[in-house]
Amino acid sequence: MSHLADACPCGPRTGTVFALLGKRWNGQIVDLLLQGPARFGHLVAALPGLSHRVLTERLTELQDAGLVTRTDGHYTLTAHGEGLRPAIDALATWSQAPPSASPADGSCFAPDDHAVWEAFSHAGDRVRDTLERRVQDSSGMPPSYFELLRRLRHAPGRQLRMSELAALTGSKPSRITHAVNRLERAGWITRDGHPTDGRGSTATLTDLGVDAMEIARPEFTRVVREHVIGPLTPAEQDQLRLLCEKILASFSAHADDSSTG
């Protein structure tokens, strides 16, 4: 039998705070503004990997929350935002203190591990942000849609089952369904019942979709060549491919372990 004395009398007090500051970049933006007013361009320069679009969204969120205001082209903290100074200072002090030891179960980064993750994460974010901006601006097509159309272009008969399309693009079925719905409305894809399986459906690339893909292709290719292929030697390109394949294989290995555990 449980007793009231045995129950935890408390609940989380900071849900609203972490919902806002826990979102990527928001806490760092506040930290920078605690050091003084800053223009939009200064914030972009101080936060490598943060795109103009995302920074605009984050600043809008912080302004809506009453933490940030904009005056004469400068972003500054409100009195409410300044109230976060003791908490941010305490977090900065805590983050600079070395951990006593890394747990043997691998739940903490070793210093070298952290550097590897930061480099990988930062590079991936910059490539994705650049693709999003330049491909969208040049063709009006998100890069993820270009990848989906490209998969169909190289499939037999320019068609794939929806489940195959999800697997090839690493997307959840619901996300593929949403994308295909939009591409179908644009006339770039048609969707029909599978000829041999009444339970499935197939997506087929139309001639209009091929034309749209060809408009997006040049800028997509330029970004990949400028920031992924171009900076690497042929030997480094092979290494990158092998390393990425190794990372992807780890997901299959963990999925197998989960299914047999």
VOBA-1610 file (N, C-alpha, C; in pm, whole numbers, padded with zeros to 5 digits, always signed):
BEGIN
Met+00085-00120+00000Met+00000+00000+00000Met+00088+00124+00000Ser+00063+00220-00088Ser+00144+00340-00095Ser+00094+00442+00004His+00183+00527+00049His+00150+00634+00142His+00189+00767+00080Leu+00118+00873+00121Leu+00150+01004+00067Leu+00294+01042+00095Ala+00347+00998+00210Ala+00485+01032+00245Ala+00585+00971+00150Asp+00544+00861+00082Asp+00634+00794-00010Asp+00636+00860-00146Ala+00538+00944-00176Ala+00526+01003-00309Ala+00617+01125-00320Cys+00666+01149-00443Cys+00747+01268-00467Cys+00657+01391-00460Pro+00686+01485-00371Pro+00597+01601-00354Pro+00618+01709-00458Cys+00719+01690-00543Cys+00754+01799-00634Cys+00726+01763-00778Gly+00725+01863-00863Gly+00712+01845-01007Gly+00810+01937-01076Pro+00836+01916-01205Pro+00930+02002-01276Pro+00880+02147-01279Arg+00971+02240-01249Arg+00936+02381-01243Arg+00979+02457-01368Thr+01056+02390-01455Thr+01123+02463-01563Thr+01079+02416-01702Gly+00965+02352-01711Gly+00921+02301-01841Gly+00912+02409-01948Thr+00853+02523-01912Thr+00837+02632-02009Thr+00972+02688-02050Val+01063+02701-01952Val+01196+02757-01981Val+01271+02669-02079Phe+01275+02537-02051Phe+01353+02448-02136Phe+01285+02426-02271Ala+01153+02440-02278Ala+01086+02430-02408Ala+01133+02540-02501Leu+01167+02656-02443Leu+01215+02769-02524Leu+01367+02768-02540Leu+01439+02767-02427Leu+01585+02775-02433Leu+01650+02643-02471Gly+01576+02534-02455Gly+01630+02404-02494Gly+01627+02382-02644Lys+01552+02464-02716Lys+01550+02455-02861Lys+01684+02503-02916Arg+01736+02431-03013Arg+01870+02462-03062Arg+01885+02608-03102Trp+01993+02669-03060Trp+02038+02806-03086Trp+01979+02909-02990Asn+01860+02887-02933Asn+01798+02991-02853Asn+01883+03029-02732Gly+01933+02928-02660Gly+02015+02957-02543Gly+02142+03030-02580Gln+02203+02993-02694Gln+02327+03059-02735Gln+02302+03203-02779Ile+02187+03228-02841Ile+02152+03365-02879Ile+02138+03451-02754Val+02069+03400-02652Val+02054+03474-02527Val+02190+03499-02464Asp+02276+03397-02464Asp+02411+03411-02408Asp+02488+03524-02477Leu+02480+03530-02610Leu+02549+03636-02684Leu+02492+03774-02651Leu+02360+03783-02641Leu+02298+03913-02613Leu+02321+03957-02469Leu+02350+03863-02379Leu+02390+03901-02243Leu+02523+03975-02244Gln+02600+03958-02352Gln+02730+04025-02363Gln+02717+04162-02430Gly+02596+04196-02476Gly+02572+04327-02534Gly+02483+04320-02656Pro+02428+04434-02699Pro+02342+04437-02819Pro+02419+04389-02941Ala+02347+04333-03038Ala+02413+04280-03157Ala+02321+04295-03277Arg+02381+04321-03392Arg+02306+04322-03517Arg+02287+04179-03567Phe+02195+04165-03660Phe+02165+04033-03716Phe+02291+03968-03772Gly+02369+04044-03850Gly+02489+03989-03911Gly+02593+03945-03810His+02602+04018-03698His+02697+03980-03594His+02658+03846-03531Leu+02529+03824-03513Leu+02482+03697-03456Leu+02511+03581-03552Val+02490+03604-03682Val+02520+03500-03781Val+02668+03464-03775Ala+02754+03566-03769Ala+02899+03542-03768Ala+02943+03471-03641Ala+02876+03499-03529Ala+02916+03440-03401Ala+02864+03298-03383Leu+02772+03255-03469Leu+02712+03122-03454Leu+02725+03046-03586Pro+02844+02996-03618Pro+02863+02920-03742Pro+02767+02801-03749Gly+02708+02782-03865Gly+02614+02672-03881Gly+02469+02716-03870Leu+02447+02838-03821Leu+02311+02891-03808Leu+02276+02969-03933Ser+02173+02924-04006Ser+02133+02990-04129Ser+02054+03117-04099His+02045+03207-04197His+01969+03331-04182His+01822+03300-04151Arg+01769+03199-04221Arg+01627+03164-04202Arg+01599+03119-04060Val+01685+03030-04009Val+01663+02977-03874Val+01685+03086-03770Leu+01786+03172-03790Leu+01809+03281-03695Leu+01687+03373-03688Thr+01629+03403-03804Thr+01508+03486-03805Thr+01396+03421-03724Glu+01379+03290-03742Glu+01274+03218-03667Glu+01302+03222-03517Arg+01429+03200-03478Arg+01463+03195-03336Arg+01446+03333-03271Leu+01488+03438-03340Leu+01473+03572-03284Leu+01325+03609-03268Thr+01244+03566-03363Thr+01100+03591-03353Thr+01042+03520-03231Glu+01084+03396-03208Glu+01037+03321-03090Glu+01077+03392-02960Leu+01202+03439-02954Leu+01250+03505-02833Leu+01181+03640-02812Gln+01149+03708-02923Gln+01074+03833-02910Gln+00932+03806-02864Asp+00869+03703-02919Asp+00732+03668-02877Asp+00727+03629-02730Ala+00838+03572-02679Ala+00844+03530-02538Ala+00879+03646-02446Gly+00904+03764-02504Gly+00935+03881-02422Gly+01078+03886-02371Leu+01168+03809-02433Leu+01307+03807-02388Leu+01396+03900-02468Val+01359+03926-02593Val+01443+04003-02685Val+01360+04113-02748Thr+01425+04226-02773Thr+01361+04335-02846Thr+01458+04387-02952Arg+01406+04456-03053Arg+01490+04509-03161Arg+01472+04660-03167Thr+01585+04729-03158Thr+01584+04876-03161Thr+01697+04926-03249Asp+01666+05012-03346Asp+01767+05071-03434Asp+01859+04966-03496Gly+01799+04855-03538Gly+01876+04751-03606Gly+01955+04661-03514His+01947+04682-03381His+02020+04600-03286His+01920+04516-03205Tyr+01961+04393-03179Tyr+01882+04307-03090Tyr+01939+04316-02950Thr+01852+04336-02852Thr+01894+04344-02712Thr+01798+04264-02627Leu+01843+04231-02508Leu+01758+04160-02414Leu+01667+04259-02341Thr+01546+04217-02315Thr+01456+04295-02231Thr+01497+04272-02085Ala+01432+04343-01994Ala+01458+04322-01852Ala+01428+04176-01814His+01324+04122-01877His+01289+03982-01851His+01400+03889-01899Gly+01456+03920-02017Gly+01566+03840-02068Gly+01690+03853-01983Glu+01719+03975-01934Glu+01835+03997-01847Glu+01824+03914-01719Gly+01701+03882-01681Gly+01682+03801-01561Gly+01741+03661-01573Leu+01774+03621-01695Leu+01835+03489-01715Leu+01985+03488-01688Arg+02045+03606-01664Arg+02190+03614-01650Arg+02246+03519-01543Pro+02190+03515-01421Pro+02248+03423-01321Pro+02244+03277-01366Ala+02135+03239-01432Ala+02123+03099-01476Ala+02222+03069-01588Ile+02236+03161-01685Ile+02328+03138-01796Ile+02472+03139-01746Asp+02505+03231-01653Asp+02640+03234-01597Asp+02671+03103-01525Ala+02573+03052-01451Ala+02594+02925-01380Ala+02615+02810-01478Leu+02539+02810-01588Leu+02556+02705-01689Leu+02693+02715-01755Ala+02739+02838-01781Ala+02870+02856-01843Ala+02980+02804-01752Thr+02969+02833-01622Thr+03069+02784-01526Thr+03067+02633-01520Trp+02947+02577-01517Trp+02934+02430-01511Trp+02993+02364-01634Ser+02969+02424-01754Ser+03015+02361-01879Ser+03167+02363-01891Gln+03233+02457-01821Gln+03379+02468-01831Gln+03451+02378-01732Ala+03377+02323-01637Ala+03439+02234-01539Ala+03456+02095-01600Pro+03577+02037-01596Pro+03597+01904-01656Pro+03520+01798-01579Pro+03461+01701-01649Pro+03392+01593-01579Pro+03492+01511-01499Ser+03445+01459-01387Ser+03535+01381-01301Ser+03581+01255-01371Ala+03493+01195-01446Ala+03529+01074-01521Ala+03417+01041-01616Ser+03450+00977-01727Ser+03348+00934-01821Ser+03297+00797-01779Pro+03164+00780-01771Pro+03112+00650-01731Pro+03157+00540-01825Ala+03177+00422-01769Ala+03223+00308-01849Ala+03119+00264-01951Asp+02992+00303-01930Asp+02888+00260-02024Asp+02884+00347-02149Gly+02974+00444-02159Gly+02981+00526-02280Gly+02875+00633-02289Ser+02811+00669-02178Ser+02703+00768-02184Ser+02755+00911-02185Cys+02887+00930-02174Cys+02948+01063-02184Cys+03053+01063-02294Phe+03071+01181-02357Phe+03175+01197-02458Phe+03313+01208-02392Ala+03411+01142-02448Ala+03550+01176-02420Ala+03582+01301-02501Pro+03687+01377-02463Pro+03718+01502-02535Pro+03731+01483-02686Asp+03802+01379-02730Asp+03820+01356-02873Asp+03688+01320-02940Asp+03603+01243-02868Asp+03472+01206-02924Asp+03389+01331-02951His+03394+01424-02858His+03315+01547-02872His+03360+01625-02995Ala+03491+01631-03019Ala+03542+01704-03135Ala+03497+01639-03265Val+03495+01505-03269Val+03449+01433-03388Val+03302+01464-03415Trp+03221+01456-03309Trp+03078+01480-03326Trp+03052+01624-03370Glu+03121+01721-03310Glu+03100+01861-03346Glu+03134+01885-03493Ala+03246+01828-03539Ala+03285+01847-03678Ala+03183+01785-03773Phe+03139+01664-03743Phe+03041+01594-03827Phe+02909+01670-03829Ser+02861+01708-03711Ser+02731+01776-03700Ser+02734+01912-03767His+02841+01987-03745His+02852+02121-03802His+02857+02115-03954Ala+02939+02023-04007Ala+02951+02011-04153Ala+02817+01973-04215Gly+02749+01876-04154Gly+02619+01833-04207Gly+02517+01945-04206Asp+02514+02022-04097Asp+02420+02133-04087Asp+02447+02238-04194Arg+02575+02270-04216Arg+02608+02374-04315Arg+02570+02329-04455Val+02597+02203-04489Val+02562+02153-04622Val+02411+02154-04640Arg+02336+02106-04541Arg+02190+02103-04553Arg+02132+02243-04564Asp+02182+02336-04481Asp+02130+02473-04485Asp+02157+02538-04621Thr+02278+02514-04675Thr+02313+02573-04804Thr+02229+02513-04916Leu+02209+02383-04913Leu+02122+02319-05012Leu+01980+02375-05003Glu+01930+02386-04882Glu+01793+02435-04862Glu+01777+02575-04921Arg+01873+02661-04893Arg+01862+02800-04939Arg+01881+02812-05090Arg+01988+02754-05143Arg+02021+02777-05283Arg+01932+02699-05379Val+01899+02575-05347Val+01813+02497-05436Val+01671+02552-05433Gln+01624+02588-05316Gln+01489+02645-05305Gln+01481+02777-05380Asp+01584+02862-05365Asp+01582+02993-05431Asp+01590+02979-05583Ser+01666+02882-05632Ser+01687+02871-05777Ser+01574+02800-05849Ser+01504+02709-05780Ser+01404+02628-05849Ser+01268+02623-05780Gly+01261+02672-05656Gly+01136+02662-05582Gly+01109+02523-05530Met+01210+02435-05534Met+01194+02297-05491Met+01283+02268-05370Pro+01227+02216-05260Pro+01312+02177-05148Pro+01406+02064-05190Pro+01528+02061-05138Pro+01624+01955-05174Pro+01571+01815-05147Ser+01489+01801-05041Ser+01436+01668-05010Ser+01345+01618-05122Tyr+01273+01710-05189Tyr+01188+01670-05300Tyr+01272+01633-05422Phe+01382+01707-05441Phe+01472+01673-05551Phe+01526+01531-05532Glu+01567+01497-05410Glu+01619+01363-05383Glu+01514+01257-05410Leu+01390+01284-05375Leu+01281+01190-05398Leu+01259+01170-05548Leu+01257+01279-05622Leu+01238+01270-05767Leu+01357+01199-05833Arg+01477+01223-05781Arg+01597+01159-05837Arg+01590+01007-05820Arg+01541+00963-05706Arg+01527+00819-05683Arg+01430+00757-05785Leu+01322+00827-05810Leu+01225+00777-05907Leu+01283+00779-06048Arg+01361+00880-06080Arg+01418+00893-06214Arg+01504+00772-06249His+01575+00719-06151His+01667+00608-06176His+01606+00471-06149Ala+01478+00467-06114Ala+01410+00340-06089Ala+01354+00285-06220Pro+01342+00152-06231Pro+01282+00094-06352Pro+01142+00150-06377Gly+01121+00198-06498Gly+00991+00255-06531Gly+00963+00386-06461Arg+01065+00444-06398Arg+01051+00568-06321Arg+00943+00556-06213Gln+00932+00437-06153Gln+00832+00419-06049Gln+00884+00329-05937Leu+00832+00354-05816Leu+00868+00277-05698Leu+00744+00264-05610Arg+00740+00156-05534Arg+00636+00145-05433Arg+00665+00246-05323Met+00561+00290-05256Met+00577+00390-05151Met+00672+00341-05042Ser+00662+00214-05006Ser+00750+00159-04903Ser+00895+00160-04949Glu+00919+00133-05077Glu+01054+00137-05132Glu+01109+00279-05131Leu+01024+00373-05164Leu+01065+00513-05167Leu+01103+00560-05026Ala+01026+00518-04927Ala+01057+00555-04788Ala+01191+00496-04746Ala+01215+00370-04782Ala+01340+00304-04743Ala+01460+00370-04811Leu+01447+00402-04938Leu+01559+00459-05013Leu+01595+00600-04966Thr+01496+00675-04921Thr+01522+00813-04876Thr+01539+00821-04725Gly+01527+00708-04654Gly+01543+00709-04509Gly+01435+00788-04439Ser+01314+00789-04495Ser+01205+00868-04440Ser+01097+00778-04380Lys+01022+00835-04286Lys+00908+00764-04232Lys+00797+00759-04337Pro+00717+00651-04339Pro+00609+00640-04437Pro+00516+00761-04437Ser+00486+00815-04318Ser+00395+00930-04312Ser+00455+01052-04381Arg+00587+01068-04367Arg+00653+01182-04429Arg+00655+01167-04582Ile+00679+01043-04629Ile+00678+01018-04773Ile+00539+01043-04830Thr+00437+00998-04757Thr+00299+01019-04803Thr+00269+01167-04818His+00311+01247-04720His+00289+01392-04725His+00361+01453-04846Ala+00487+01412-04867Ala+00565+01467-04979Ala+00503+01427-05113Val+00466+01301-05126Val+00408+01254-05252Val+00275+01324-05279Asn+00196+01349-05176Asn+00071+01422-05194Asn+00096+01559-05257Arg+00199+01629-05207Arg+00229+01761-05260Arg+00285+01752-05402Leu+00371+01653-05427Leu+00428+01638-05560Leu+00322+01594-05661Glu+00225+01519-05614Glu+00115+01476-05701Glu+00029+01597-05740Arg+00006+01686-05644Arg-00073+01806-05675Arg+00000+01896-05773Ala+00133+01893-05768Ala+00213+01974-05861Ala+00222+01911-05999Gly+00176+01787-06011Gly+00181+01718-06140Gly+00314+01652-06168Trp+00402+01643-06068Trp+00534+01585-06087Trp+00536+01435-06064Ile+00433+01384-05999Ile+00423+01241-05966Ile+00278+01199-05984Thr+00259+01076-06030Thr+00126+01015-06024Thr+00135+00896-05929Arg+00021+00862-05869Arg+00019+00750-05774Arg-00093+00655-05814Asp-00058+00528-05821Asp-00154+00425-05864Asp-00139+00303-05774Gly-00240+00215-05780Gly-00230+00089-05711Gly-00120+00003-05770His-00052-00074-05686His+00055-00160-05736His-00004-00270-05824Pro+00058-00300-05940Pro-00001-00398-06033Pro-00010-00538-05977Thr+00076-00575-05881Thr+00073-00713-05828Thr+00034-00720-05682Asp+00014-00606-05617Asp-00019-00606-05475Asp-00124-00500-05448Gly-00246-00544-05424Gly-00354-00450-05404Gly-00340-00367-05278Arg-00254-00412-05184Arg-00238-00338-05059Arg-00142-00220-05072Gly-00060-00219-05176Gly+00041-00113-05190Gly+00006-00018-05301Ser+00080+00089-05310Ser+00063+00184-05420Ser+00200+00224-05470Thr+00204+00269-05592Thr+00331+00308-05653Thr+00328+00457-05689Ala+00445+00519-05682Ala+00463+00657-05725Ala+00541+00654-05856Thr+00493+00728-05954Thr+00557+00732-06086Thr+00593+00874-06121Leu+00717+00893-06166Leu+00764+01025-06205Leu+00707+01062-06342Thr+00649+01180-06352Thr+00592+01226-06479Thr+00697+01304-06558Asp+00664+01332-06685Asp+00755+01414-06766Asp+00769+01554-06706Leu+00660+01605-06650Leu+00664+01736-06585Leu+00759+01732-06466Gly+00758+01618-06393Gly+00849+01602-06280Gly+00995+01598-06323Val+01020+01533-06438Val+01157+01529-06491Val+01203+01670-06524Asp+01116+01749-06584Asp+01151+01887-06620Asp+01182+01968-06494Ala+01099+01952-06390Ala+01120+02026-06265Ala+01252+01985-06200Met+01281+01855-06206Met+01405+01805-06146Met+01527+01862-06218Glu+01518+01873-06351Glu+01631+01926-06429Glu+01655+02073-06399Ile+01551+02147-06360Ile+01569+02287-06322Ile+01645+02296-06190Ala+01616+02204-06099Ala+01680+02207-05966Ala+01820+02144-05967Arg+01846+02057-06064Arg+01970+01980-06062Arg+02098+02066-06062Pro+02110+02170-06148Pro+02238+02242-06154Pro+02282+02300-06020Glu+02189+02365-05947Glu+02229+02426-05820Glu+02256+02320-05714Phe+02178+02213-05714Phe+02203+02103-05621Phe+02343+02047-05643Thr+02376+02023-05770Thr+02508+01968-05804Thr+02619+02064-05766Arg+02598+02194-05790Arg+02701+02293-05757Arg+02731+02293-05607Val+02626+02289-05526Val+02648+02291-05380Val+02726+02168-05336Val+02687+02052-05387Val+02755+01928-05347Val+02901+01930-05392Arg+02926+01980-05514Arg+03064+01986-05563Arg+03147+02088-05484Glu+03086+02201-05452Glu+03160+02307-05383Glu+03196+02268-05239His+03106+02197-05171His+03123+02179-05028His+03143+02033-04983Val+03124+01937-05072Val+03143+01797-05033Val+03249+01730-05120Ile+03233+01735-05251Ile+03326+01667-05341Ile+03453+01750-05364Gly+03435+01879-05395Gly+03547+01963-05433Gly+03657+01975-05329Pro+03626+01994-05200Pro+03732+02012-05101Pro+03815+01885-05074Leu+03771+01770-05123Leu+03836+01643-05091Leu+03911+01588-05212Thr+04022+01521-05185Thr+04093+01449-05290Thr+04013+01324-05324Pro+04041+01259-05439Pro+03971+01134-05471Pro+03985+01030-05360Ala+04103+01021-05298Ala+04122+00924-05190Ala+04036+00961-05070Glu+04026+01091-05038Glu+03943+01135-04926Glu+03795+01114-04954Gln+03755+01128-05082Gln+03616+01101-05118Gln+03581+00954-05091Asp+03673+00864-05127Asp+03651+00722-05101Asp+03642+00696-04951Gln+03728+00764-04874Gln+03726+00747-04728Gln+03594+00796-04671Leu+03548+00911-04719Leu+03421+00965-04670Leu+03306+00869-04700Arg+03305+00814-04822Arg+03200+00719-04857Arg+03204+00597-04765Leu+03323+00543-04743Leu+03337+00425-04658Leu+03296+00455-04514Leu+03334+00572-04465Leu+03298+00608-04328Leu+03147+00625-04312Cys+03083+00688-04412Cys+02938+00704-04406Cys+02867+00569-04413Glu+02917+00479-04497Glu+02859+00345-04505Glu+02874+00272-04372Lys+02987+00295-04305Lys+03010+00231-04175Lys+02911+00284-04071Ile+02888+00415-04074Ile+02791+00474-03981Ile+02651+00419-04008Leu+02613+00412-04136Leu+02480+00360-04170Leu+02465+00214-04129Ala+02572+00136-04145Ala+02567-00006-04107Ala+02543-00023-03957Ser+02589+00075-03878Ser+02570+00062-03733Ser+02423+00064-03694Phe+02340+00133-03774Phe+02197+00134-03744Phe+02134-00002-03767Ser+02176-00070-03874Ser+02126-00205-03902Ser+02169-00300-03790Ala+02295-00284-03745Ala+02345-00373-03639Ala+02266-00355-03512His+02236-00230-03475His+02160-00205-03352His+02014-00251-03367Ala+01961-00240-03489Ala+01824-00287-03512Ala+01819-00439-03494Asp+01921-00509-03542Asp+01927-00655-03528Asp+01938-00693-03380Asp+02021-00617-03304Asp+02036-00646-03162Asp+01905-00628-03088Ser+01829-00523-03126Ser+01701-00496-03058Ser+01600-00607-03086Ser+01602-00658-03210Ser+01503-00759-03247Ser+01532-00893-03182Thr+01659-00917-03145Thr+01691-01047-03083Thr+01702-01037-02932Gly+01693-00913-02880Gly+01710-00896-02736Gly+01583-00929-02659
//
